[in-house]
Amino acid sequence: MQRTGTDTDDGLTLGANTSGQSRAADPAFEVEAMAFERKLAAKASAHASAKGAMADMATKAKAYIRSGVGGAWDHADQRLAEIFDTVGQEGVEKSGFVGTAVADVMAVFDQGTLSEQYTHIVRFFTEVLARDLASSAKREEIDRRMKEAELNMPFLLDRRRAMLRAGGTPESVVTRDIAPVPPGSAVEHQGDARVRRDDVLKALNPETDPGETGRTEHTVAQTGLDFSDRQKAVHTKDDPSWDVQHDALKWLAGAKVWMINEKNTWVEAQRKLSLPLGGGPSGTTNTMMSAAKALRADKYGARLASIAFLVGASHHTLVEIMAAAEPFGCEYDPTQGIYRNIKPLTEDELRACGKDGRFPGESTPAGAGAGAGASAGRNGS
């Protein structure tokens, strides 16, 4: 992997494309693929497999949390409030979150939207369960609670042993202690595959303040995600005029916070395929897939939920998610054929995401023509 300098050359600044021109080998394919992915995210958001995986994980997380606070759940118990102050997050820019009020966070675990449950499950996994595993206190109690919640004991005990070998403590534990990046994963490229947009803008105009960057440009409807009254309340708290039907969300979007480093080898390979890129190989997907393993959830349902939330909220693109999920046993086609096999969706469900029922690059409508020619893409994938 190559590092970049600060000079602007060949339309690049700090490695990021600032030319305004697509870097894809086939820009027309890239445009079709981006449109396909937007519809795919909406379909994934409504799919029973994605919603079921999140509900299953939320139920198990709730069981674990509840057993640690003496069974309290239906009222604002102080111990529960302390946990939810960690699991929840304040700030309208935090996509998926609803603040830290006990009643709101309880509602997320009980009946939250996909985006709510996705973000809170990740926080539970990395900020509560990971810290409990790293603690030297009450290990028998923690093990009992994990068993009662039907968590994956062999996986979690292995993570505990790794934390202890590394000298980890509840105060020092980080996400990768409980959700390590598997060797060979595309996520190993994440740090070198992207640069901060603010840094690029400052390099272009050192004397100019780039101002506020990183917010999504999409409305709720354009994300394809369900949006709860709790999420709406976060948006209108400091801006009563915000309109859920017409105004852009105030969420930060990974693909807006980051720009792709065109000099990274993984990025170059995706550009040759003309696959859309956003925030680089998805570390959040890596964390969610680890959480799905720890909470014994369906891996393809967890991956589909990642597509729904991370593509819908403009954090990542499909290949960034699919590549990150592959080491967890989720198969995918690392070519332009990536769009044709996305379990558990059927071919008909996938074709519905394309214009006139076509996959990106498919030159003939589904069912037309003869033989293989009806499904051949421009680049033969």
C-alpha positions in Angstrom: 0.0 0.0 0.0 1.3 3.4 -1.0 1.3 6.5 1.1 0.5 9.8 -0.5 2.1 13.2 -0.3 0.5 16.5 0.1 1.0 17.7 -3.5 -1.9 17.9 -5.9 -1.2 15.8 -9.1 -3.3 14.0 -11.6 -6.4 15.4 -10.0 -5.5 14.0 -6.6 -5.0 15.8 -3.3 -3.6 13.7 -0.4 -4.6 10.8 -2.6 -8.2 11.8 -2.9 -9.9 12.6 -6.2 -10.5 16.3 -6.4 -10.8 16.5 -10.2 -14.6 16.1 -10.3 -14.2 13.2 -12.7 -15.0 9.6 -12.0 -12.0 7.3 -11.4 -14.0 4.2 -12.4 -12.8 2.2 -15.5 -16.5 2.3 -16.6 -18.2 5.4 -15.2 -21.6 4.3 -16.8 -21.5 1.1 -14.9 -20.6 3.0 -11.7 -23.7 5.2 -12.1 -26.0 2.2 -12.6 -24.4 0.5 -9.6 -24.9 3.5 -7.3 -28.6 3.7 -8.2 -28.9 -0.1 -7.7 -27.4 0.1 -4.3 -29.7 2.9 -3.1 -32.7 0.7 -3.9 -31.0 -2.4 -2.5 -30.6 -0.6 0.9 -34.3 0.2 1.0 -35.2 -3.3 0.2 -32.8 -4.7 2.8 -34.2 -2.3 5.4 -37.7 -3.8 5.1 -36.5 -7.4 4.8 -37.5 -9.9 7.5 -34.1 -11.4 7.6 -32.3 -8.1 8.4 -35.0 -7.0 10.9 -35.1 -10.4 12.5 -31.4 -10.5 13.0 -31.4 -7.1 14.7 -34.4 -8.1 16.9 -32.8 -11.3 17.9 -29.6 -9.5 18.9 -31.5 -6.8 20.7 -33.4 -9.4 22.7 -30.2 -11.1 23.8 -28.5 -7.8 24.6 -31.5 -6.8 26.7 -31.4 -10.1 28.6 -27.8 -9.6 29.4 -28.3 -6.0 30.5 -31.4 -6.8 32.5 -29.7 -9.6 34.5 -27.0 -7.2 35.6 -29.4 -4.7 37.1 -31.5 -7.1 39.1 -34.2 -7.5 36.5 -35.1 -3.9 36.2 -36.3 -2.8 32.8 -39.7 -1.2 33.1 -38.6 1.8 35.1 -35.7 4.3 35.2 -33.5 2.2 37.5 -30.3 4.1 38.4 -28.0 1.2 37.3 -29.9 0.9 34.1 -29.5 4.6 33.5 -25.7 4.3 33.9 -25.6 1.5 31.3 -27.8 3.4 28.9 -25.6 6.5 29.3 -22.9 4.3 27.7 -25.0 2.4 25.2 -26.9 5.5 24.0 -25.3 8.6 22.4 -26.3 12.2 22.4 -26.1 14.4 19.4 -28.3 14.8 16.3 -25.2 14.0 14.1 -25.0 10.4 15.6 -26.9 8.3 13.0 -29.4 5.9 14.5 -29.1 7.1 18.0 -31.9 8.6 20.2 -30.0 10.1 23.2 -29.5 8.5 26.5 -32.9 8.7 28.3 -33.8 5.4 29.8 -37.3 5.2 28.3 -36.0 5.9 24.8 -33.1 3.4 24.9 -35.4 0.8 26.4 -37.8 1.3 23.6 -34.9 0.7 21.1 -34.2 -2.7 22.5 -37.8 -3.6 22.8 -39.2 -2.4 19.4 -36.6 -0.1 17.7 -36.2 0.5 14.0 -33.4 -1.3 12.2 -31.0 1.7 12.4 -31.7 2.2 16.1 -31.1 -1.4 17.0 -28.1 -1.7 14.7 -26.2 1.2 16.4 -27.2 0.3 19.9 -26.2 -3.3 19.5 -22.8 -2.2 18.3 -22.4 0.0 21.3 -23.6 -2.7 23.7 -21.1 -5.1 22.2 -18.1 -2.8 22.3 -18.8 -0.6 25.3 -20.6 -3.0 27.7 -19.9 -6.6 26.9 -16.3 -5.9 26.0 -15.6 -4.0 29.2 -17.3 -6.8 31.3 -15.1 -9.4 29.6 -12.0 -7.4 30.4 -12.9 -7.0 34.1 -11.3 -9.2 36.7 -14.3 -8.7 39.0 -17.4 -10.9 39.1 -16.3 -13.2 36.4 -18.6 -16.0 37.5 -21.5 -13.7 37.5 -20.7 -12.4 34.1 -20.3 -15.9 32.7 -23.7 -16.8 34.2 -25.3 -13.8 32.6 -23.8 -14.6 29.2 -25.1 -18.2 29.5 -28.6 -17.0 30.5 -28.7 -14.6 27.5 -27.7 -17.6 25.3 -24.5 -15.8 24.0 -21.6 -17.6 22.3 -19.5 -18.7 25.3 -16.6 -20.2 23.4 -16.2 -17.1 21.2 -16.5 -14.7 24.1 -14.2 -16.6 26.5 -11.6 -16.7 23.7 -11.9 -13.0 23.4 -11.4 -12.7 27.2 -8.3 -14.7 27.1 -6.9 -12.6 24.3 -7.7 -9.4 26.3 -6.0 -10.8 29.4 -2.8 -11.8 27.4 -2.7 -8.2 26.1 -3.1 -6.8 29.6 -6.5 -5.3 28.8 -8.7 -3.6 31.4 -12.2 -2.2 31.3 -10.6 1.2 30.9 -8.2 0.3 28.1 -10.3 -2.1 26.0 -11.0 -1.0 22.4 -13.3 -2.2 19.7 -10.7 -4.4 18.1 -10.2 -6.3 21.3 -13.6 -7.9 21.1 -14.0 -7.5 17.3 -10.5 -8.2 15.8 -10.0 -7.8 12.1 -9.5 -11.3 10.6 -6.1 -11.8 8.8 -6.5 -11.0 5.1 -9.7 -9.1 5.6 -10.2 -6.1 3.3 -10.7 -4.1 6.6 -6.9 -4.3 7.0 -6.8 -1.7 4.2 -9.2 0.7 5.9 -6.7 3.1 7.4 -4.9 3.6 4.1 -7.9 3.5 1.9 -9.3 6.8 3.0 -8.4 10.3 4.0 -10.4 12.9 6.0 -12.4 15.3 3.8 -11.5 18.2 6.0 -7.8 17.5 5.5 -8.2 17.4 1.8 -10.2 20.7 1.8 -7.5 22.3 3.9 -4.8 21.1 1.6 -6.6 22.6 -1.3 -7.3 25.9 0.4 -5.0 26.4 3.4 -6.4 29.9 4.1 -10.0 28.9 4.0 -12.1 27.3 6.8 -13.8 24.3 5.2 -16.8 24.8 7.5 -19.2 22.0 8.4 -18.6 18.9 6.4 -19.7 15.3 6.7 -23.5 15.6 6.8 -25.7 13.4 4.6 -27.6 15.1 1.8 -30.4 12.5 2.0 -33.9 12.9 3.4 -35.4 10.0 5.5 -37.2 8.7 2.5 -34.1 8.7 0.4 -32.3 6.5 2.9 -34.9 3.8 2.7 -34.8 3.5 6.5 -37.7 3.5 8.9 -37.5 6.5 11.2 -39.0 6.6 14.7 -40.6 9.3 16.7 -37.6 9.1 19.0 -35.2 9.8 16.1 -37.5 12.7 14.9 -37.4 14.2 18.4 -33.6 14.3 18.4 -33.8 16.2 15.1 -36.4 18.7 16.2 -35.0 19.3 19.7 -32.8 22.2 18.6 -34.5 22.8 15.3 -38.3 22.7 15.7 -38.8 23.6 12.1 -37.0 20.5 10.8 -39.4 18.6 8.5 -39.1 14.8 8.4 -40.7 14.7 5.0 -38.6 17.2 3.1 -35.4 18.2 5.0 -32.1 16.4 4.8 -31.1 14.4 7.9 -28.6 15.9 10.2 -26.7 12.7 10.5 -23.0 12.5 9.7 -22.3 10.2 6.8 -19.0 8.2 6.6 -18.8 8.7 2.8 -19.0 12.5 3.5 -16.5 12.5 6.4 -14.0 10.5 4.4 -12.7 10.6 0.9 -11.2 7.6 -0.9 -7.4 7.3 -1.2 -7.0 6.5 -4.9 -3.4 5.3 -4.4 -4.4 2.4 -2.2 -4.1 -1.0 -3.8 -7.5 -2.3 -2.6 -9.1 0.9 -3.9 -7.4 0.5 -7.3 -8.8 -3.0 -7.7 -12.3 -1.8 -7.1 -11.9 1.1 -9.5 -10.9 -1.4 -12.2 -14.3 -3.1 -11.5 -16.1 0.3 -11.4 -17.7 -0.6 -8.1 -18.9 2.4 -6.1 -16.8 3.4 -3.0 -17.6 5.5 0.0 -15.9 5.3 3.3 -13.4 2.4 2.6 -13.6 -1.2 3.8 -16.2 -1.2 6.6 -14.9 -1.6 10.1 -18.4 -1.2 11.4 -19.5 -4.3 9.4 -16.5 -6.2 10.9 -17.8 -5.2 14.3 -21.4 -6.1 13.6 -20.4 -9.5 12.2 -18.4 -10.2 15.3 -21.4 -9.1 17.4 -23.6 -11.5 15.4 -21.2 -14.3 16.2 -21.1 -13.4 19.9 -24.9 -13.1 20.1 -25.5 -16.2 17.9 -27.5 -14.3 15.2 -27.9 -15.2 11.6 -24.8 -14.0 9.7 -26.6 -13.2 6.4 -29.3 -11.3 8.3 -26.6 -9.3 10.1 -24.9 -8.6 6.8 -28.2 -7.5 5.2 -28.8 -5.2 8.1 -25.4 -3.7 7.5 -26.3 -3.1 3.9 -29.6 -1.5 4.9 -28.1 0.9 7.5 -24.6 1.6 6.2 -25.6 2.1 2.5 -28.9 3.8 3.4 -27.2 6.3 5.7 -24.3 6.9 3.3 -21.6 5.4 5.4 -20.4 2.7 3.0 -21.0 1.1 -0.3 -21.9 -2.5 -1.1 -18.5 -3.9 -1.8 -17.1 -2.2 1.3 -19.6 -4.2 3.4 -19.5 -7.5 1.4 -15.7 -7.6 1.6 -15.7 -6.9 5.3 -18.3 -9.7 6.0 -16.6 -12.3 3.9 -14.2 -13.6 6.6 -17.2 -14.4 8.7 -18.5 -17.0 6.3 -20.6 -14.7 4.1 -19.9 -15.5 0.4 -19.8 -12.9 -2.2 -18.6 -12.4 -5.8 -15.7 -10.0 -5.8 -16.4 -8.9 -9.4 -19.1 -6.9 -11.2 -21.3 -9.9 -10.5 -21.4 -8.9 -6.8 -25.0 -7.6 -7.4 -26.3 -11.0 -8.6 -25.8 -13.0 -5.3 -26.6 -11.2 -2.1 -28.0 -13.8 0.3 -30.8 -14.1 1.5 -32.3 -12.0 -1.3 -33.7 -13.9 -4.3 -32.8 -13.1 -7.9 -36.3 -11.5 -8.4 -35.8 -9.3 -5.3 -32.4 -8.2 -6.5 -33.5 -7.5 -10.0 -36.2 -5.3 -8.6 -33.4 -3.0 -7.5 -32.3 -2.4 -11.0 -33.8 -0.2 -13.8 -36.2 -2.3 -15.9 -35.2 -5.4 -13.8 -31.6 -5.3 -14.9 -28.4 -5.7 -13.0 -25.7 -3.1 -13.3 -24.1 -3.5 -16.7 -26.7 -5.8 -18.0 -27.5 -4.8 -21.6 -30.7 -6.7 -22.1 -33.9 -6.7 -19.9 -34.5 -9.8 -17.8 -36.2 -12.5 -19.9 -35.4 -10.9 -23.2 -33.0 -12.2 -25.8 -31.6 -15.8 -25.9 -29.4 -17.7 -23.7 -26.4 -16.2 -21.9 -26.6 -13.0 -24.0 -29.6 -11.9 -22.0 -27.6 -11.6 -18.8 -24.1 -10.6 -20.1 -22.7 -7.4 -18.7 -20.7 -4.8 -20.5 -17.5 -6.2 -19.1 -18.5 -9.8 -19.3 -19.2 -10.3 -15.6 
